[in-house]
Amino acid sequence: MHFTLREKFLIMLFGISMVVGICGSIFGDIYSRSRTTANLDMFCRENARELDSVFADVGARVDTIAYEAGNSLRRTTDPMDRSFIDEINSSSEVLLRQVLDNLEGHCYVYLKYNQDLMGNEGIFFEKTKNEIKSLPLTDLSKYDKNDAEHVSWYYLPVEYGSPVWLEPYHNKNVDTYMISYVYPVYHNGEFYCLYGVDLDLNEILYRVRTMKVGSSGSCVLYDKAGNPLGRIPAEIEADRDGFVSSSQNLKNGMTLVAYISKDEIYAIRRSPAYKATASIYILLLIGFLSFALMSIRSKNTEENKERKKTWLFTVGVGIALILMLMIGFTLVMKVGVGGPQPILVTQTGGFFTDYKAVIPADREPYSFIEANGKPDGYSVEIANAVANDLMANIDVQVVEKDIALNMIRNGEADMMVGLDSSIAADNPDLIFTEPIVSDYVCVYGKIPVSGIGDILKGSVAYVRSDDFPDVYGILDEAQAFDTYKDAIESVSNGTNDFFVGLRPCVQQVLIENRYSTINEVYLLVESQICMAVNSDHKMLSRSLNAAIADIRTEGLVSSLHEKWLENRKIKKNTRDVIVENRVFYEITFFILVILIVIYQVLFFRVREDRIFLLSETDSLTGIYNRRGGERRIKQLLIQRVPGAFVLLDVDKFKTINDTYGHLVGDKVLTAIGDCMKNTFRSQDICMRMGGDEYAVYISNVSIEKHFRVIINRFFNELQGIDIPELHGRQISVSVGAILWSGEEERDYLSLYEETDKCTYESKKYIGNHVTIVSDKERDKDEKD
């Protein structure tokens, strides 16, 4: 069979495109999966080490106190002597307070003696943000030994007979979900006392939720039985097979699982570019078939019959290759290369139960009932988002405000959504959460006003279910209505001069009913919308505050505010897709094949680099984390690039966390990271070592005069930090620096240890201070 040059060239290009497409896609998928899995494992290990350091610190401090008590017991002849017990109490109180001073956040410490020998004897301290206070010990005689929620912290360690991390549990004595480390102390084989530390589990879970990798990656903490602690993101619940995971066991028996969406790793599969690639393969096949048909001559000769059979066979092989390509991609997407991926634990439940929420009626767009009887609106979606964060189901009811308040007080509902914080003083039997959203109470009328005096002279209408501070006494003689529509109608028909109400609610009615003559004439006061619970449910109020902080961080509050409360515009969704049926031949065909190959190679390379960069970046500040920074600095030291290695330690950062809270502390850490980005060059290696410690390597700066110019510029940046929550408090750092000329060989560890000593010297001074040592000065001192 004789083929023309064009036919040979076409067959060659078609075969190359099919082979490259199949091999490039499959092997690119394998390579991307292996690299991403390795980076995910590394991310999980680093975050597990961070948690383990917290647990190890707690364990070491309790072990030290228990060891000291054991030594005292070995030296005494009568451990039941009152003077000896008082001595143990006195020394233990000092040590337990020291433990609290060095622990961040909400926690408890305690000493409890053998209940059978000494009754309810011991020490119990609680640490909150601002203070350490003494609490009465639990009287164990009031509870059964099997009452885990009251006395497991005592009987389980005694049963084990050795130091132990207890499973997370709800301690009803203090109404806190906690995880405890307890160390029982024995004398002559008999249990004498125990020391323990309780950590607030919600604060640990908050730390876990802030561990992020990529746009979809996150972490979940599991107990020893494999049950999730806190919520599992809704996207995992909906598609558990759609995530790649990595797990690390912690020292206290729990497991940290990090996961990332397969869609993010293999976004090419569902992306328009991927679909375009599939379309190109189809166009290639159409073009190939067209060339084949064009090459067959019209005359019915034997040669043409043979040529026709050959072309039909070639086209059939091409179709079979494309079908194999589609089947191969389907198997890769469903099963994955290299065996099935680990599936996350699927149990639900945890600590939180189902809730019932009530929301005041006639508050559209905050809350309303649809035609099908289903509640909807901003407050309804906020309640659902909070319940999702608490890993709970929620039943939402929209009822009259007074009925809703009675349901909360009588225990018929768990929470109320949509109350103004200004009524907290009048409702001491309720606990109000942090504000969810702020909006404005405005005055509406037909004519403009010059001030509040004009409003007080006229007649005013309002909705009796509204809550807002009446700072001007406007409502003293105002007329109350049941609905916004009725109140606004009274202004429209001239019964009243003005109407006072929440801006989103008023705008909703004005737009729906086309009250074109009524406008906003005065901005009265800001309204803070909150949630409320019964005063007996302190633990639930803390959980709600944590959930509100979560959904605010995730952007749900702002997105729902934009959806429901801001002025919405109708957006028309139109499709303007022109399908071009014209097939390009020869040159266009060859260019498309080359572009496909280049695109596939570059796509997987860019995605691998992005995942790897994220694993070396500190998620809070955006600079390098310890792993990424140290790796780059070590390379500079090997290359003998001269420079200044600098350590920065934030002064009294623990006091900031304890006084203003961890959210403010995170703002301080982020602001310092921004100062470093503004001060140092792009080629300088800035990293966060962990906690409140930072480091930077300033390359090619080894002269003290030049270094001082740079560090003074950094100090000036620090002085410009303005965080409203600090109320004018200035942020300062202690700095240590080693100036290295690059002439002698240096290793990272020795450089870090010398710089750390300089930082320690700087801490002896108040405010921004730097201690500098040059390697030339050090060599001179050694020679002297």
C-alpha positions in Angstrom: 0.0 0.0 0.0 1.4 3.4 -1.1 0.8 6.5 1.1 1.4 10.1 0.1 3.7 12.3 2.0 0.7 14.2 3.5 -0.9 10.9 4.7 2.3 9.7 6.3 2.8 13.0 8.1 -0.9 12.9 9.3 -0.6 9.4 10.7 2.6 10.2 12.5 1.2 13.4 14.1 -2.0 11.6 15.1 -0.1 8.7 16.8 2.2 11.1 18.6 -0.7 13.2 19.9 -2.6 10.2 21.3 0.5 8.7 23.0 1.6 12.0 24.5 -1.9 12.8 25.7 -2.3 9.5 27.4 1.1 9.2 28.9 1.4 12.9 29.8 -1.9 12.9 31.6 -1.5 9.6 33.5 2.2 10.0 34.5 1.6 13.7 35.3 -1.2 12.6 37.6 1.1 10.0 39.3 3.8 12.6 39.8 1.5 15.2 41.1 -0.1 12.8 43.5 3.2 11.6 45.0 4.6 15.1 45.4 1.4 16.4 47.0 1.1 13.5 49.3 4.7 14.0 50.5 4.1 17.7 51.2 0.8 17.0 53.0 2.6 14.5 55.2 5.2 17.1 56.0 2.5 19.7 56.8 0.8 17.2 59.1 4.0 16.3 60.9 4.9 19.9 61.6 1.5 20.8 63.0 1.5 17.6 65.1 4.9 18.6 66.6 3.4 22.0 67.4 0.6 20.4 69.4 2.9 17.8 71.0 5.1 20.6 72.2 2.1 22.0 74.1 1.2 18.6 75.6 4.8 17.9 76.4 5.2 21.2 78.2 2.1 20.5 80.4 3.4 17.0 81.1 6.8 18.1 82.1 5.5 20.7 84.5 3.1 18.3 86.3 5.8 15.7 86.4 8.2 18.1 88.1 5.6 19.0 90.8 4.7 15.4 91.4 8.4 14.4 91.6 9.0 17.1 94.3 6.0 15.8 96.3 7.3 12.2 96.0 10.7 13.3 97.4 9.0 15.0 100.3 7.1 11.9 101.1 10.2 9.8 101.1 11.8 12.1 103.7 8.8 12.2 106.1 7.9 9.6 108.8 4.3 10.7 109.1 2.6 11.8 105.8 -0.7 12.3 107.7 0.8 14.9 110.0 -1.0 18.2 109.7 2.2 20.3 109.6 3.6 18.1 106.8 0.3 18.4 104.8 0.4 22.2 105.2 4.0 22.2 104.0 3.0 20.2 100.9 0.1 22.6 100.3 2.3 25.7 100.6 5.0 24.5 98.2 2.4 23.0 95.7 0.4 26.3 95.6 3.5 28.2 94.5 4.4 25.6 91.9 0.8 25.4 90.5 0.6 29.1 90.2 3.9 29.0 88.2 2.3 26.4 85.9 -0.6 28.7 85.3 1.7 31.7 84.6 3.4 29.7 81.9 0.2 28.4 80.2 -1.8 30.4 77.8 -5.6 30.6 77.7 -8.2 29.1 79.9 -7.0 26.2 82.1 -7.2 24.6 85.6 -4.6 23.1 87.9 -5.2 21.1 91.1 -3.8 19.0 94.0 -6.2 16.4 95.4 -5.4 14.1 98.3 -6.7 10.6 98.9 -10.4 11.1 99.5 -10.7 8.1 101.8 -7.8 9.3 104.0 -8.1 13.1 104.1 -11.6 13.9 102.7 -12.0 16.9 100.5 -8.4 18.2 101.0 -6.5 19.9 98.2 -6.0 23.0 96.0 -7.9 24.0 92.8 -7.1 27.1 90.6 -8.7 28.4 87.4 -7.0 30.7 85.0 -9.0 33.0 82.7 -7.8 35.8 80.5 -7.3 38.3 83.3 -6.9 36.5 86.6 -6.1 33.3 88.5 -8.8 32.4 91.1 -9.2 29.7 93.7 -12.2 27.3 93.3 -13.7 24.8 95.8 -12.7 21.2 95.2 -15.3 18.7 94.1 -16.7 16.7 97.0 -16.3 13.2 95.6 -18.5 11.7 98.2 -21.5 13.2 96.4 -21.0 11.3 93.2 -20.8 7.7 92.1 -17.4 6.4 91.0 -18.8 5.7 87.5 -20.0 9.3 87.1 -17.4 10.2 84.4 -18.5 13.8 83.9 -17.9 14.7 87.6 -15.2 12.4 89.0 -13.3 10.6 86.1 -10.4 13.0 86.6 -9.8 11.4 90.1 -10.7 7.7 89.8 -9.3 6.9 86.4 -5.7 8.0 87.2 -5.9 6.1 90.5 -7.1 3.1 88.6 -4.2 3.3 86.1 -1.7 3.9 88.8 0.6 6.1 86.6 0.6 9.5 84.8 -2.1 9.5 82.1 -3.7 11.8 79.5 -7.4 11.4 79.9 -9.8 11.2 77.0 -11.5 14.5 76.3 -14.7 14.8 78.3 -17.3 17.3 79.6 -16.5 18.2 83.2 -19.8 19.3 84.6 -18.2 20.6 87.8 -16.9 23.6 85.9 -19.1 23.2 82.8 -16.1 23.0 80.4 -15.0 20.5 77.7 -11.4 19.6 78.6 -8.5 17.3 78.2 -6.5 16.5 81.4 -3.1 15.3 82.3 -3.0 13.7 85.8 -0.1 12.3 87.9 -1.0 10.1 90.9 1.6 10.1 93.8 2.1 7.1 96.0 3.7 6.5 99.4 4.7 3.0 100.4 2.5 1.6 97.6 -0.6 3.4 98.8 -2.2 6.3 96.8 -1.5 9.6 98.6 -2.5 12.5 96.2 -2.6 13.5 92.6 -1.7 16.6 90.5 -3.4 17.6 87.3 -3.8 20.2 84.6 -7.0 20.6 82.6 -6.8 22.3 79.2 -9.9 23.9 77.6 -10.6 21.7 74.6 -12.3 24.5 72.7 -9.0 26.5 72.6 -7.1 23.4 71.3 -9.7 22.9 68.6 -9.5 26.6 67.7 -5.7 26.1 67.2 -6.4 23.0 65.0 -8.9 24.9 62.9 -6.4 27.6 62.1 -4.0 25.0 60.6 -4.5 25.5 56.9 -2.7 24.3 53.7 -3.8 25.5 50.3 -7.3 26.9 49.8 -9.2 23.7 50.8 -6.7 22.0 53.2 -7.4 21.9 56.9 -6.9 19.7 60.0 -9.3 17.7 62.3 -8.4 16.3 65.7 -9.6 12.8 66.7 -9.7 11.0 70.0 -8.3 7.5 70.7 -11.5 5.9 69.6 -11.4 7.7 66.2 -14.2 10.1 67.0 -13.8 13.7 65.6 -13.3 16.4 68.2 -15.2 19.5 66.9 -16.8 19.8 63.5 -15.8 18.1 60.3 -16.1 20.5 57.4 -19.4 20.1 55.5 -17.6 19.5 52.2 -16.0 16.4 53.6 -19.3 15.1 55.0 -20.8 15.6 51.5 -17.9 13.8 49.7 -15.5 11.9 51.9 -13.8 10.2 49.0 -13.0 13.6 47.5 -10.1 14.3 49.9 -6.5 13.1 50.4 -5.5 12.8 54.0 -2.4 12.4 56.2 -2.4 11.5 59.9 0.0 11.8 62.8 -0.4 10.3 66.3 0.1 12.7 69.2 1.7 12.0 72.5 -1.6 12.1 74.4 -3.2 9.4 72.3 -5.1 11.7 70.0 -4.6 11.8 66.2 -4.2 14.9 64.0 -5.5 14.4 60.4 -4.7 16.9 57.7 -6.6 16.7 54.4 -6.7 18.5 51.1 -9.3 18.3 48.4 -8.6 16.2 45.4 -10.3 18.9 43.4 -7.6 21.3 44.3 -4.8 18.8 43.5 -6.3 17.7 40.3 -8.3 20.9 39.4 -7.3 20.3 35.8 -9.9 17.5 35.6 -12.9 19.7 36.1 -11.4 22.9 34.8 -12.4 24.6 31.5 -8.9 24.0 30.3 -9.3 20.3 30.8 -12.6 20.2 29.0 -11.0 22.3 26.2 -8.2 19.7 26.0 -10.8 16.9 25.6 -12.5 19.0 22.9 -9.2 19.4 21.1 -8.8 15.6 21.0 -12.2 15.3 19.4 -11.3 18.0 16.9 -8.1 16.1 16.1 -10.1 13.0 15.4 -12.5 14.9 13.2 -9.6 16.4 11.3 -8.0 13.0 10.9 -11.2 11.5 9.6 -11.7 14.4 7.2 -8.2 13.9 5.8 -8.9 10.2 5.4 -12.1 10.8 3.5 -10.5 13.5 1.3 -7.7 11.2 0.3 -10.1 8.6 -1.2 -10.5 9.0 -4.9 -13.9 9.0 -6.4 -13.2 6.2 -8.9 -14.1 2.7 -7.7 -10.7 1.1 -8.4 -9.1 -1.8 -6.5 -6.4 0.6 -5.3 -8.9 2.9 -3.8 -10.8 0.0 -2.1 -7.6 -1.0 -0.4 -6.8 2.6 0.5 -10.3 2.9 2.0 -9.9 -0.2 4.1 -6.6 1.1 5.4 -8.0 4.5 6.4 -11.0 3.0 8.1 -8.7 0.7 10.1 -6.6 3.7 11.1 -9.6 5.7 12.1 -10.9 2.8 14.2 -7.6 2.5 16.0 -7.8 6.3 16.7 -11.3 6.0 18.1 -10.2 3.1 20.3 -7.2 5.1 21.6 -9.5 8.0 22.6 -11.9 5.6 24.3 -9.0 4.1 26.3 -7.9 7.7 27.2 -11.4 8.5 28.5 -11.7 5.2 30.5 -8.2 5.7 31.9 -9.0 9.2 33.1 -12.3 7.9 34.7 -10.4 5.2 36.6 -7.8 7.7 37.8 -10.5 10.0 39.1 -12.5 7.3 40.8 -9.9 4.9 42.1 -6.6 6.8 41.9 -3.1 5.5 40.8 -1.4 3.4 43.4 -4.4 2.0 45.2 -7.3 3.5 47.1 -6.7 6.6 49.3 -7.2 6.5 53.1 -10.8 7.5 54.1 -11.3 9.8 57.0 -13.2 8.6 60.1 -16.9 8.9 59.4 -18.3 8.9 62.9 -20.4 12.0 63.8 -21.5 13.2 67.1 -18.7 14.5 69.3 -19.6 16.7 72.3 -22.4 18.7 70.8 -26.1 17.8 70.6 -28.9 19.0 68.5 -30.2 22.5 69.2 -33.4 24.5 68.9 -33.2 28.1 67.9 -35.9 30.8 67.9 -35.8 34.0 65.9 -38.1 37.1 66.2 -40.8 37.3 63.5 -41.5 40.1 61.0 -37.8 41.0 60.5 -37.3 40.5 56.8 -34.6 40.3 55.6 -33.3 39.1 59.0 -36.1 36.5 59.3 -39.3 35.6 57.6 -41.5 32.6 56.6 -41.6 31.5 53.0 -44.8 30.5 51.2 -44.0 26.8 51.8 -43.7 27.5 55.6 -39.9 27.3 55.7 -38.0 29.9 57.7 -35.4 31.9 55.8 -33.3 35.1 56.0 -30.0 36.3 57.4 -30.6 35.2 61.0 -31.7 31.8 59.8 -28.6 31.2 57.7 -26.4 32.5 60.6 -28.1 30.0 62.9 -27.4 27.1 60.4 -23.8 28.2 60.0 -23.2 28.3 63.7 -24.8 24.8 64.1 -22.6 23.5 61.3 -19.5 24.8 63.1 -20.7 23.1 66.3 -21.2 19.9 64.3 -24.9 19.8 65.3 -28.3 19.8 63.7 -30.6 22.7 64.4 -34.3 23.3 64.4 -35.1 27.0 63.6 -38.5 28.5 64.5 -39.6 32.1 63.7 -42.0 33.3 66.4 -43.0 36.5 68.1 -40.3 38.1 70.1 -42.0 37.8 73.5 -42.8 34.1 72.8 -39.1 33.5 71.8 -37.8 35.1 75.1 -40.2 32.9 77.2 -39.0 29.8 75.3 -35.4 30.6 76.2 -36.2 31.3 79.8 -38.3 28.1 80.1 -35.8 25.9 78.5 -38.0 25.2 75.5 -35.3 26.5 73.1 -31.5 26.6 73.4 -30.7 29.9 71.7 -32.2 33.0 70.3 -30.8 34.8 67.2 -31.4 38.4 66.3 -31.4 40.4 69.6 -29.8 43.8 70.1 -27.0 43.9 72.7 -28.5 47.0 74.2 -31.2 45.0 76.0 -28.7 42.8 77.9 -28.9 45.0 81.0 -32.7 44.5 81.1 -32.4 40.7 80.8 -30.0 39.5 83.5 -31.3 35.9 83.1 -29.8 35.8 79.6 -26.2 35.6 78.4 -25.5 37.5 75.2 -22.8 36.5 72.7 -20.4 38.7 70.9 -22.1 40.8 68.2 -22.6 39.0 64.9 -23.3 42.0 62.7 -23.7 45.8 63.1 -26.4 47.8 61.3 -28.0 51.1 61.7 -31.3 52.3 63.1 -32.5 55.2 61.0 -35.4 57.7 60.9 -37.5 57.8 57.7 -39.9 60.5 56.6 -41.2 62.5 53.6 -39.3 65.7 54.3 -35.6 66.4 55.3 -34.8 67.3 58.9 -32.0 69.4 60.3 -31.5 67.5 63.6 -33.0 65.4 66.3 -35.2 68.4 67.5 -37.2 68.3 64.3 -37.9 64.6 64.9 -39.0 65.1 68.5 -41.5 67.7 67.4 -43.3 65.3 65.1 -45.2 62.0 65.7 -43.1 58.8 65.4 -44.0 55.2 64.6 -41.9 52.1 65.3 -42.2 48.3 65.4 -42.7 47.0 69.0 -40.5 43.9 68.4 -37.4 46.1 67.6 -34.6 46.4 70.1 -32.3 49.4 70.0 -31.1 52.0 72.5 -33.5 55.0 72.7 -30.8 57.5 73.5 -32.9 60.6 72.6 -36.3 59.4 74.1 -37.9 59.4 70.7 -40.0 56.3 71.5 -41.5 57.8 74.7 -44.7 58.9 73.0 -44.2 57.0 69.7 -46.9 54.7 68.3 -46.1 51.0 68.2 -47.1 48.7 65.3 -46.8 45.0 64.8 -45.2 45.0 61.4 -42.8 47.2 59.4 -45.3 47.5 56.6 -48.1 48.9 58.9 -45.7 51.4 60.5 -44.4 52.7 57.2 -47.9 52.9 55.8 -48.8 55.2 58.7 -46.1 57.6 57.5 -47.2 57.2 53.9 -50.8 58.2 54.7 -49.9 61.0 57.0 -50.9 59.4 60.3 -47.3 59.8 61.6 -44.5 62.1 60.5 -41.5 59.7 61.0 -40.7 56.0 61.3 -37.8 54.5 63.3 -36.4 51.1 62.3 -33.5 49.0 61.2 -32.2 50.1 57.8 -32.2 46.7 56.0 -35.8 45.9 57.2 -37.1 49.3 56.2 -35.4 49.2 52.8 -36.9 45.8 52.1 -40.4 47.1 52.7 -39.8 50.4 50.8 -38.6 48.5 47.7 -41.3 45.8 47.8 -44.1 48.3 48.2 -42.6 51.2 46.2 -42.9 53.9 48.8 -41.0 56.4 46.6 -41.8 59.5 48.7 -40.4 58.1 52.0 -36.6 58.4 52.4 -34.0 58.1 55.1 -33.8 61.5 56.9 -31.6 60.8 60.0 -29.1 58.2 61.1 -30.0 57.5 64.7 -27.8 54.8 66.3 -25.8 51.7 65.6 -27.4 48.3 66.4 -25.4 45.3 67.5 -27.2 42.0 66.6 -26.3 39.1 68.9 -27.4 35.6 70.0 -28.6 34.9 73.5 -28.9 31.8 75.7 -30.3 31.0 79.2 -27.9 32.1 82.0 -27.6 28.4 83.0 -25.9 27.5 79.7 -22.5 29.2 80.1 -20.8 26.5 78.2 -23.1 26.9 75.3 -22.5 30.7 75.2 -18.7 30.0 75.0 -19.3 27.5 72.2 -21.4 30.1 70.3 -18.8 32.8 70.6 -16.2 30.4 69.3 -18.5 29.4 66.4 -19.2 33.1 65.6 -15.5 33.8 65.5 -15.0 30.8 63.1 -17.7 31.7 60.6 -16.5 35.3 60.7 -12.9 34.2 59.9 -14.2 31.9 57.1 -16.0 34.9 55.5 -19.5 33.5 56.0 -20.7 36.5 58.0 -19.6 39.0 55.4 -20.9 37.0 52.5 -24.3 36.6 54.2 -24.4 40.3 55.0 -23.8 41.1 51.4 -26.5 38.6 50.3 -29.3 39.7 52.7 -28.6 43.1 54.2 -26.8 45.2 51.5 -28.5 46.6 48.5 -28.7 43.8 46.0 -28.6 44.2 42.3 -30.2 41.7 39.9 -27.5 40.1 37.8 -28.5 38.5 34.5 -26.7 35.3 33.8 -26.3 35.0 30.0 -24.4 32.6 27.9 -22.7 33.9 24.8 -20.8 30.8 23.6 -20.1 30.6 19.9 -19.3 27.1 18.6 -17.1 27.3 15.6 -17.6 24.1 13.5 -14.8 24.9 11.1 -11.9 22.5 11.4 -8.3 23.8 11.0 -6.0 21.4 9.1 -2.3 20.6 9.1 -0.5 23.6 10.7 -3.3 24.3 13.2 -3.4 20.6 14.0 0.3 20.4 14.7 0.3 23.6 16.9 -2.5 22.3 19.0 -0.6 19.1 19.7 2.5 21.0 20.8 0.4 23.3 23.0 -1.2 20.4 24.7 2.1 18.8 25.6 3.5 22.1 26.9 0.4 22.9 28.9 0.3 19.5 30.6 4.0 19.6 31.6 3.8 23.2 32.9 0.5 22.7 34.7 1.7 19.8 36.9 5.0 21.6 37.6 3.3 24.9 38.7 0.8 23.0 40.9 3.6 21.0 42.6 5.6 24.2 43.2 2.5 25.9 44.7 1.7 23.1 47.2 5.4 23.0 48.2 5.6 26.7 48.7 2.4 26.7 50.9 4.0 24.0 53.1 7.0 26.3 53.8 4.9 29.5 54.5 3.6 30.6 57.8 -0.2 30.8 57.5 -0.6 33.7 59.9 2.1 36.1 58.7 2.7 35.1 55.1 6.5 34.9 55.6 8.5 31.7 55.7 7.9 29.2 58.5 10.8 27.7 60.4 11.3 24.9 58.0 11.3 27.0 54.9 13.5 29.8 56.3 16.1 27.5 57.9 16.5 25.6 54.6 17.2 28.8 52.6 19.6 30.2 55.3 21.6 27.0 55.4 22.0 27.2 51.6 23.4 30.8 52.0 25.8 29.6 54.7 27.1 26.8 52.5 27.6 29.3 49.7 29.3 31.7 52.2 27.1 34.6 51.3 27.9 37.2 54.0 25.2 38.8 56.0 23.5 39.5 59.3 21.6 36.8 61.1 19.0 38.4 63.3 16.6 37.0 66.0 13.6 39.1 67.1 11.6 38.2 70.3 8.4 40.2 71.0 8.5 41.8 74.5 5.9 40.7 77.0 3.8 38.9 74.3 2.3 36.5 76.9 0.9 39.5 78.7 -0.8 40.7 75.5 -2.4 37.3 75.0 -3.6 37.0 78.6 -4.9 40.6 78.7 -6.4 41.1 75.3 -7.0 37.5 74.0 -5.4 35.3 71.3 -7.2 37.1 68.4 -5.4 40.4 69.4 -2.2 38.4 69.8 -2.6 37.1 66.3 -3.0 40.7 65.0 0.2 41.7 66.8 2.1 38.7 65.2 0.7 39.6 61.7 1.6 43.3 62.1 5.2 42.4 63.0 5.3 40.1 59.9 4.1 43.0 57.8 6.8 45.3 59.3 9.4 42.8 58.2 8.1 42.6 54.7 8.1 46.5 54.5 11.6 46.8 55.9 13.7 44.0 54.4 14.4 43.2 50.8 12.8 40.5 48.8 16.1 38.5 48.7 16.4 38.6 52.6 15.1 35.5 54.3 12.3 36.4 56.8 10.7 33.7 58.9 8.6 33.1 61.9 10.4 30.7 64.2 7.3 29.9 66.2 5.2 31.7 68.8 6.4 35.2 69.2 10.0 34.6 67.8 11.1 35.8 64.3 14.3 35.6 62.4 15.8 37.2 59.3 19.0 36.8 57.3 20.0 40.0 55.6 22.4 39.0 52.9 25.5 41.0 52.0 25.1 43.3 55.0 28.0 42.5 57.4 29.1 46.0 58.5 27.6 47.3 61.7 27.0 50.8 60.4 25.0 49.6 57.5 23.1 47.1 59.7 22.1 49.7 62.2 20.5 51.8 59.5 18.3 48.8 58.5 17.4 47.8 62.0 16.5 51.4 63.0 14.2 51.5 60.0 12.5 48.3 61.3 12.1 49.9 64.7 10.4 52.9 63.1 8.0 50.5 61.3 7.2 48.9 64.7 6.3 52.2 66.2 3.7 52.8 63.5 1.7 49.7 64.4 -1.8 50.8 65.5 -4.0 48.0 66.8 -7.2 49.6 68.3 -7.7 46.7 70.8 -4.3 47.5 72.5 -5.5 51.0 73.4 -2.3 52.8 72.4 0.1 50.1 73.8 3.3 50.1 71.9 4.8 46.9 70.5 8.6 46.4 71.0 11.1 43.6 70.3 14.4 42.4 71.7 16.9 41.8 68.9 20.1 39.9 68.7 22.3 39.9 65.6 25.5 38.2 64.3 27.3 39.9 61.5 29.1 37.3 59.4 31.6 38.3 56.7 31.6 34.9 55.0 35.3 34.4 55.4 35.1 31.5 57.8 32.8 28.5 57.6 29.8 28.7 59.8 26.9 26.2 60.5 23.3 27.2 61.2 23.1 25.7 64.7 26.1 27.6 66.2 25.0 30.8 64.5 21.5 30.5 66.0 22.9 29.7 69.5 25.2 32.8 69.5 22.4 35.1 68.2 20.0 33.7 70.8 22.5 34.8 73.5 22.5 38.3 72.1 18.7 38.3 72.1 18.8 37.4 75.8 21.1 40.3 76.5 18.7 42.7 74.7 15.8 41.5 76.9 17.6 43.2 79.9 16.6 46.6 78.4 13.2 48.1 78.0 11.8 48.8 74.5 13.4 48.1 71.1 17.0 47.2 71.8 19.6 45.3 69.6 22.8 43.5 70.7 25.2 43.0 67.8 28.3 40.8 67.6 30.6 40.7 64.5 32.5 37.6 63.7 35.6 39.7 63.3 35.1 41.1 66.8 34.6 37.6 68.1 37.8 36.3 66.4 39.7 39.3 67.9 38.3 38.5 71.5 39.3 34.9 71.1 42.9 35.8 70.1 43.2 38.3 73.0 
